[in-house]
Amino acid sequence: MPRVKVRLPRKFGRRHGQYTVTSKSNWEAYQARYNYTKSIEKIHSELKKKKLEEIKKLKEEEKKRQKELEIYQGKYTRLFWKIWHNTFGHLGEDWVFLAFLGIIVAVISYTVDKAVWLCNNGQKWLYADVASGMFAKWVAWVALPFCLIIWNVGLTHLVAPQAAGSGIPQIKTSLRGVFMKEVLTFRTLLVKWLGTMASIGSGLPLGKEGPLIHMSSIIVTKLSKVMSNFNSIYINESKKIEMLGAAWAVGVACTFNAPIGGVLFSVEITTAYYAVRNYWRGFFAAVWGATTYRLLLVWIDGAKTITAVFPTNYYFEIPYDSLELLPFAILGLICGFSGALSIWCKQHFDAFVNSNKIIMKVKSFNRFIYPAIVVLFLSSLTFPPGLGQFMAADLAGGPQVTSLFSNFSWTKENLTLPQQDIVSHWSTDWTSVYENLVIYLFYEMIGSIIANSLPIPTGAFIPNFRAGAALGRIMGELMHSWFPTGIGYRSKLIPGAYAAVGAAAFSGAVTHTMSVCVVLFEMTSSITYLIPTLIAVLIANGVARLLAPSIYDLVIRSKKLPYLPDLLPNTSSIYEVYVEDFMKTEIKYLSLSMNYGQMKELLISHKKIEVFPLVDHPQTMTLLGSITRQELIVLLDQRVGTVQRRQYLPTPMIDRHETSFENIEFIQSMRKRSVPHIDDSSDSEKEDDIRVEDNITTHPGMHEMKEIKVNSLEDTRDQIMKKWAPAKKTMTLPPLAPKSPLPERRTPLPLRRGATSLLNLDVPGLRVCDLPDHEQQAWEVDQLKQQVDFTNCRIDPAPFQLVERTSLLKVHSLFSLLAINFAYVTSIGKLVGVVGLKELRCAIEDANSGNPPKKSEKAFKFDVSVPPTPTPATPVIAVVPPTDGDNDGRNMDRIDYIDA
């Protein structure tokens, strides 16, 4: 046979080359090898493609699973996040957050000012152009404030009652870590916004600083919730509290255009300890807010440039003489007493309103009667033909302060036309500027106290600021009349400077703050009278702190908010009072030796205690840790709960004639009516739900009963507080998950998927047995006598502790710095007492009032002696004469051992 050369395809590679075929069998072998190699390559490519598809599918499933667990984000949210990540996300989230905060609060402040301006112009238009007669003018003057206040009262009551008041005391409480319900919600923000417009627009002596701080805090809370979708750090409560500190600065900055004063005010008012890391946040947000607020006036109102809120002109070569510091100090002293008097009047007026039977009856009858009487009374006082002509009622609040800060004397002669226009608002044909200023002063003080008692959004800083300006103007005019040629080297005195100093001193005395000095300097754009202002505010603060609390602390006390008062630094008793003098010695505790019955009685009898201390023994009282109430409830239910009791049931016998479920269609129809959440769409699933074998009597043992999946912890957490009573005779097991995986095989009825759903039905012949009532009670009594096992209970091993000789000053510092609500008092590890916010608050108030708690009779002794350990009883040997039957009649004494 001739030799044939065959060239195989090149895809086999070079190593296959040319092959020589000598026979037909060799040719077939070569052809089979070629086909085999080709099939291997095809299988390899298919496996590679399948593997890539599986990897892609796994990635898609993982992405889908992560998407299911994450918070839902819509299309626009994802688009916003993508833009955010590529733009502002690289700059730092805090910067963008604070910038948004400043811009939003500035816009809100501007809208409030614009609404107030419209309301004031509307009131003047109704009074001057619409009404003709005197009575008609009075009606036109009081109509708009009456409608605004009544609408404001109804809106606040129906939508958000927590929006009433300034909101600063509630925010101070929130900064301490005690977040109050409904105080930082969007509804409260909306009511605060609209209510502040109506309150100030009505013309009542109210301000917007407190409401604006409250609104700024709400915006921080809402922005934190939005930012948490992009950065999880904003979910942290500590981060939220840090941002609340910046909200205070923004609120003050957008009210007075004072970013530096706003930051300092937030430091003074918010907390006893201020984190330095928040300092730049407050400045950054305050600068954004103040700048945006002033730019809106330029862009929208047409202002020429950014100017001061109350422009002044105090620039002189020698603004004041050194001898003039004494009158400024006297002014600070007068403002201190006046501020304390204002707080005292507000305290007693609020107590009178809340305790007077007639006023309470009127409020209970109709909530609009008292606000209507107040607004009619205060609006009638400002009626221009009436008392309003003596208090510049035809001017708004801002122009009133600007005229009070004017740098010329109102009593001098030869006034210019602009000066005569200013003086015309503060004098009449019957009275001089002194009488008008006194009337204006009392109206601002008393009217602010009365107006702040209304259940509407209010602020108290601006009215006190105007009252202080009036008081300072009175003293400035008196000094100018007494010293017309000036004091020392000064040629003339400036009454407007006294007005500015008086405004800062009076408002500082009411709020107990020093930052009002910086606020005043930024509002007037002048630091000429820096030293006199600081001296006056220091003296006013010192006097007011000795005589009365701040206006914010007064509201905190009246509403009994969980906040600690400040300690007076000049009180020596704060160093001599120790925690053992005011701690609570009646402690409700847990011990390792107590039984479940004692623990149950402890939980029932003291429902207000959330955390219980754990000691080793009632005699030694060594503190081991603390346990929450919820953990004890779960621990108790695990011992005497329904699931635990069923494990002690005898083996139930369910006969065939009692469990005859031959009609499967009947059972499935019952399941459809009673358990609609189970999907019975496929026939195969219906057949797999229950498979009952004829002529079988089920005897489920203890192991079968345990196979029923019951999550006792989840059941007890929701139901334990409603029970602990004996169970009924016939009870049902909790339903299983509708998709619990079980093998498809013949098993007893209680083990089939969906069987427990059938147990929930009231099917004749099917019963779940339980102990009778008397056996249940006996079983529960027996279980409650068992010693408590704390092995599976979560215990805090290091609760906050104090020693007996910790001073009141240190306790106050620790509670304020760590924001804790209670602490245990120990003596060398022994639990001797507990101190909470209530006990500490009472001790601080007593120490500030000069009546410190009584000293403990126990002297301080460092006793390191170890308590004696109990010794075993010493046996006493008693010799008893033998009886006739003892020891077979042998003469031997019987020895008895008697415990001593």
C-alpha positions, 0 to 999 in steps of 0.5 A: 500500500502506498504511503500517504502524507496527511496534513492535519489542520494548523489549529493543532499546533506545530507539535502535531506537524505532518503525519504519515498514514500507513494503513486505514486503521492509522488514519481512523486513529488520527482522525479520532484524535483530531476530533477528541482534541477539538471536543476538549477545546470546545468543552474548555471554552464552554466551561470558561464561559459558564464560569464567567457567567457564574461569577457575574451572577454571583456579583449581581446577587451580592449587589442585590442582597446588599441593596435589599439590606441598605436604606432605600434610595430613589433615582433622584437620591442616587443621582444627587449622591453621585453629584455630591460624591464628585463635587462637595464630597471631596471638600468635607461633609462638615463644611457643606453641612454648616454652610447649608445650615447658615444659608437656610437659617439666614433665609428664615430670619430674612423671611421673618423680618419681611413678614414683620415689616409687612404686618407693621405697615399693614397695621399703620395703613389700617390705622391711618388710611382706612379708619376715620373716627377714634373708635374706628381707629382703635379697632383698626389698630388692635384688629390685626394683632388680635387676629394674628395672636388668635390664629397663632394660638390655634395653630400652635395648639393644633399642630405643635404645642411644643413650639410655644415659648422660646425653645432655648430651655428645651434645647439646653436640655437636649444638649445635655443628652435628654432629647425631649419628644416632639421638640425637634420635629418638622411640624415644630419648625413650621409652627415656629416659623409661622408663629414667630412671624405672627408674634412679632408682627402683632407688635407685642414686646417679643423677640425672635432670638429664642425661636430662631435658635430653636428653628436652627436646632431643628434644621440641624436635626433634619439635616443630620438625618439627610446627611446620614444617607451619605455619611453614617457619622451623622447618625451618632448622637454625639455628632448631633450634639456637636452640631446643635452647638453650631446651631446656637451660634447661627441663630444669634448671628442671623438675628443680630448679624453678630457671628463672633458674639453668636459663637461666644453666646453658644459657649456660655449658654449651651453646656457647662463644658464646651468642646474646643473641636466645635469652635471652628464649626460655630464660627464657620456656620455663623459667618455663613449665616450672618453674611447671607442674611446681610447680602439678602438685604442688599440683593432684595431690599436694595440696601447700598452695602452691608451695614450695621444693624444699629449704626452709631457714630461714637468716633471721637479723639477722647470718647470718655474720661477715666472719671466717667467709668464710675457712672458706667459702673453705677449703670451696671449696678442699676441694670443688675438690680433691674434685671433681677427684679424683672426675673422676680416679676416673671417668676411670680406672674407665671406662678399667679397665672398657673395657680389662679383659679379664675384664670385656670377656669377661663383657660379650661373653658376656652383657650382663646379667651386669655390670649384675646384679653392679653393682646387687646390690653397690650395693643390698647396700651400702644394705641397712638392717641392713647398711651402709645404717644408716650412710648414712640408706638408709631415706630417699629422696634428697630427704629426705636433702638436706633433712635435710643443710640443716637449720639446727641442729647434730646434735651439740648436746644437748637436741634437740626431737622433730623434730630427734631424728627427723632425727638418728636417721637419721644416727647409730647406737649405734656411730657418730656423725654424722661417721662416717655422713657420711663413709660417705655421702660416699664412697658417693655419690662411688664409687657414682655412678662405678660406676652411671654405667658401666651402659648405661642412662639416668643422670645425675651432677649430683644424686649430686655435689650430695648428696656436696657437701652431706655434705662441707659438713655435716661441715665445718659440724659441725666448725666448730660443735664448734670454735666453739660460741659463734660467730665474731666477733659471731655467737652460733652457727654454722649447719652447714646453711649449710655443707652448702648451700655445699658442695653448690654448690661440689662440683657446680660443681667437677664440671661447671665451672659457676658457675650452680649458685649461682643454682640453689641459691638458687632451690632453697632460696628463700634468698640469705642466704649469697650471698657465701660461696656465690659465693666457695666456687664460684669457688675450687672452679671454679678448682682443678678447672679446673686439675686435671681436665676437666668431667664432660661434657668427660670423656665427650666425650673418651672417646667421641671426639665432634667437640667442641672443648675450652675454652682455659685463660685462664691459658695464655700459649702460646695467644697464642704458638702459630700455625696454621702450627705445627699445620696439616697441610701434606700437602694433597690438592688439585685443579689446573686442569692435572690430567687425569681420570686424576689426579682419579680416582686422587685420589678412590679413594685418599682416600675420607674427604675430602669437599671438595678445594681447587682451585688454579691450578697445582701450582707456584704453588698459588693457591687458587681455591675448593673442590669437593665429592666428589659434584661430582667424581664426576659430572664424572668420569662425564660423561667416562668414563661409559657414555652418553659412551662410546656416543656414540663407537660406530660406526653400528650396523647392525640388519638386518631378519632380526635385528629382525623384530618382526612378531608384535606380540602376542608383543612386547606379551606380553613387555612385560606380563611384564617391564615391569609398570609400563607401563599397557596398558589401552587398545588404542590405546595398545598400537598406539601403543607400537611401529609397525614397518614391514616391509622397513625396515632401520634406520640410526640415526645419531648424532643419533638416538642422542642423541634417546634421553632418558637422564638421565646425571647421575641415573644416575651419581650412584647408580651411579658408586661401584659401577663404573669397571670395563669395561662388558659387551659387551651392555648396555641403555639406561636405560628411558624414562619410560612417558609420554614424548610422541612424535608418532604417525608411522612412525619407526625402532624406537629412537625409538618410545615404549616401545622402550627398555623392549623393549631391556631385554628379553632378546629373541632377535635384538635387541642393543645394541652396545658396544665390546669390552673392549680397545677400552673400556679403550683408550678410557677410558685415552685419555679419562683423559688429557684435561685436566679441564674444570671449567666445568660444575662447581659450585665454592665460590669462597670457602672459609674461609681462615686466614693462617699467623700466626693465633694458636691463640686466634683459630682456636679462637674462629672454629671455635667461633663459626662451627661450621666443621669445617676451614679452609684456610691460605694465604699471600698467596693461596697454599695452604700447609696445612689445619687441621681439628677433629682438629688443632685439638683436639690443639693445644688439649690440648697447650697446656692441658697445658703442651706446646704444638706445636713452633714452625715454623722459618720466620720471619715475613717479609712477602714481597711479591715476585712469583715470577720468570716463566719466560724463553724459552730463549736460542738458542746459535748454533753454526757448523757447517762446510759439507758438500759438498752444502750450498748447491750447493757454495757456501762458506756456514756453516750456523747451528743454534739450540740451546736452552740 
